[in-house]
Amino acid sequence: MMRSRAMLLTVALACPTLVVACGPKRSVVRTEAGSGEGGDLSGYWNDMDATIVAKAMIQQCLGSPWASDFQEQSGGKKPVVKLMGVNKRTDDRNVNEEFFTKQLERQLLNSGRVRVVAAWGQDNVNVVERARQATHADDETAKSQGNETGADFTLQTIVNSQNETDGEGHSVRAYLVNMELVNVETNEKVWIGEKQIRKVVSQAKASW
C-alpha cells in the first residue's frame, strides 16, 4: 500500500513537468512595420488598419479642392491644419487614438501640401515651456508668448465599430472612420470623408 501511494505521488509530481514539456512552443518573428506579414490575428483593429485608413483618407482629403482654393485666396500660402484627436465611439480597446493620430499627421506632413501644428492635447506643452522660460531662461534665448502659428483648419475624426456574430464561430467586425475638415474662422465644413474596414472572422470548433 505504501509503495502504491509513493508511485501515485511520483506520477502526480511529474504531470506538471510533462505538461510543460509537451506544451506548445511560442515562436516570435520580427517583421518590418507595414509589411503585412503575420496578417490579422484576431480581426480587431490593428496597426495595419490604422496605416491603411490614414493613407486612404488623407489622400481623399488632399484630393479635394479646398487646399488649392485656400492657396488661391491667400496668395499661395499653404493651409495650416490642426488635428483635434480621435473621438472613439467604440468599446474596442485595440483602437489606439494616439497611434492613429500620428499616422494621420505623418501622411499630412509628408504630402508637402499643408503645414501641421501641434495636435489637440499637445498644444499646451509649449505653452508651459514658454512660461518656464520666461522665468528661468536667458532673455536672449527665451521664447515669447503670442507667436504661435494659428490653424486655418481643424481635422476631426470619429471611429465607430459594429460587431455581429451567428453564435457558430462566425462573426463580422466593421469599423467606420469619418473625418471632417472645418474652417476655423468661418466654421464651414470644407471636406467630409469616410473609410470602412470590414472583416469576416471564422473560428474553427475544437475537435477531440
C-alpha positions in Angstrom: 0.0 0.0 0.0 2.8 2.4 0.9 4.6 1.6 -2.3 1.4 2.3 -4.4 1.0 5.6 -2.7 4.6 6.5 -3.4 4.2 5.7 -7.0 1.0 7.8 -7.3 2.8 10.7 -5.6 5.7 10.4 -8.1 3.3 10.4 -11.0 1.4 13.4 -9.7 4.5 15.4 -9.2 5.7 14.5 -12.7 2.5 15.5 -14.5 3.1 19.3 -14.4 6.6 18.7 -15.8 5.1 16.6 -18.6 2.5 19.2 -19.4 5.1 22.0 -19.6 7.5 19.9 -21.6 4.8 18.8 -24.1 3.0 22.2 -24.3 3.0 24.3 -27.5 6.2 26.3 -28.2 6.0 30.0 -28.8 7.6 31.4 -31.9 8.3 35.1 -32.4 9.3 36.6 -35.8 10.4 40.2 -36.1 8.8 41.9 -39.2 9.0 45.3 -40.8 6.2 47.7 -39.9 3.6 47.8 -42.7 4.9 44.6 -44.3 1.6 42.8 -43.8 3.5 39.7 -42.6 1.6 37.9 -39.8 -1.8 39.1 -41.2 -4.8 39.6 -38.9 -4.6 37.6 -35.7 -7.9 38.5 -34.1 -9.9 40.5 -36.6 -9.9 43.5 -34.3 -8.4 46.9 -35.3 -4.6 46.8 -35.6 -1.6 48.8 -36.8 -2.2 47.9 -40.5 -5.8 49.2 -40.3 -4.6 52.5 -38.8 -1.9 52.9 -41.6 -4.3 51.9 -44.4 -7.1 54.2 -43.3 -4.8 57.1 -42.6 -3.2 56.9 -46.0 -6.5 56.5 -47.8 -8.3 59.3 -46.0 -5.5 61.9 -46.3 -5.3 61.1 -50.0 -9.1 61.7 -50.2 -8.7 64.9 -48.2 -5.9 66.4 -50.2 -7.6 65.4 -53.4 -10.5 67.7 -52.6 -10.3 71.3 -53.9 -10.2 73.1 -50.5 -6.4 73.2 -50.3 -5.9 74.8 -53.7 -8.9 77.1 -53.1 -7.2 78.3 -49.9 -3.9 78.9 -51.6 -5.6 81.0 -54.3 -7.3 83.1 -51.8 -4.3 83.6 -49.5 -1.6 84.4 -52.0 -0.1 80.9 -52.3 0.3 80.2 -48.6 -0.1 76.6 -47.6 -3.1 75.9 -45.3 -2.3 75.1 -41.6 -4.1 72.1 -40.2 -4.6 71.0 -36.6 -5.7 67.5 -35.7 -8.3 67.5 -32.9 -7.7 64.0 -31.8 -9.8 60.9 -32.4 -13.3 60.5 -31.0 -13.6 56.8 -30.4 -17.2 55.7 -30.3 -16.4 52.0 -29.9 -15.5 49.7 -27.0 -12.7 48.1 -29.0 -9.6 48.7 -26.8 -7.4 48.0 -29.8 -8.2 51.3 -31.4 -5.2 53.4 -30.1 -6.2 57.0 -30.7 -2.6 58.4 -30.3 -1.2 55.9 -32.8 -3.9 56.7 -35.4 -3.4 60.4 -34.9 0.3 60.1 -35.5 -0.4 58.2 -38.7 -2.7 61.0 -39.9 -0.1 63.7 -39.0 2.6 61.8 -40.9 0.6 61.5 -44.0 -0.4 65.2 -43.9 3.2 66.4 -43.3 4.8 64.1 -45.9 2.4 65.3 -48.6 4.1 68.7 -48.6 0.6 70.2 -49.3 -0.1 71.6 -45.9 1.5 72.8 -42.7 0.7 71.0 -39.4 0.7 72.4 -35.9 0.7 70.5 -32.6 -2.4 68.4 -32.2 -5.1 68.8 -29.6 -3.6 67.7 -26.3 0.0 68.6 -27.4 -0.6 72.3 -27.8 -0.2 73.1 -24.1 3.2 71.5 -23.8 5.0 74.5 -25.4 2.7 77.0 -23.5 4.1 75.6 -20.3 7.6 75.6 -21.6 7.4 79.2 -22.7 6.1 80.2 -19.3 9.0 78.4 -17.7 11.5 80.1 -20.0 10.0 83.5 -19.1 11.2 82.9 -15.5 14.3 80.7 -15.9 15.8 81.2 -19.3 18.2 83.9 -20.6 16.3 86.8 -22.1 18.1 86.4 -25.5 17.0 82.7 -25.8 13.6 82.7 -24.1 10.7 82.3 -26.5 7.9 84.8 -26.2 4.2 84.1 -25.9 1.7 85.0 -28.6 3.7 83.9 -31.6 2.1 80.5 -32.3 1.0 79.7 -35.8 -2.8 79.6 -35.8 -4.6 76.8 -37.6 -6.7 77.6 -40.6 -8.5 74.2 -40.5 -9.1 71.5 -37.9 -9.4 67.8 -38.8 -11.9 66.0 -36.6 -12.1 62.2 -36.6 -14.7 59.7 -35.4 -14.2 55.9 -35.2 -17.3 53.7 -34.9 -17.5 49.9 -34.9 -20.1 47.2 -35.2 -19.8 43.5 -34.4 -22.2 40.7 -35.5 -21.9 37.0 -34.7 -24.0 34.0 -35.6 -23.0 32.0 -32.5 -21.5 29.3 -34.6 -17.9 30.7 -34.7 -18.5 33.2 -37.5 -18.5 37.0 -36.9 -18.2 40.2 -38.8 -16.3 43.2 -37.4 -16.8 46.5 -39.2 -15.1 49.9 -38.5 -16.3 53.1 -39.9 -14.0 56.1 -39.8 -15.5 59.6 -40.5 -13.4 62.7 -40.9 -14.4 66.4 -41.2 -12.2 69.3 -42.1 -13.5 72.6 -40.7 -12.5 76.2 -41.5 -11.6 77.6 -38.1 -12.6 81.2 -38.9 -15.9 80.5 -40.7 -16.8 77.2 -39.1 -17.5 75.9 -42.6 -17.0 72.2 -43.3 -14.8 72.1 -46.4 -14.4 68.3 -46.7 -16.1 65.2 -45.3 -14.7 61.7 -45.9 -15.2 58.2 -44.7 -13.4 54.8 -44.9 -14.8 51.4 -43.8 -12.9 48.4 -42.8 -14.9 45.1 -42.7 -13.6 41.8 -41.6 -15.2 38.3 -41.5 -13.8 36.1 -38.8 -14.2 32.3 -38.7 -13.3 30.3 -35.6 -12.9 26.6 -36.0 -14.6 24.4 -33.4 -12.4 22.4 -31.2 -12.2 18.7 -32.0 -11.5 15.9 -29.6 
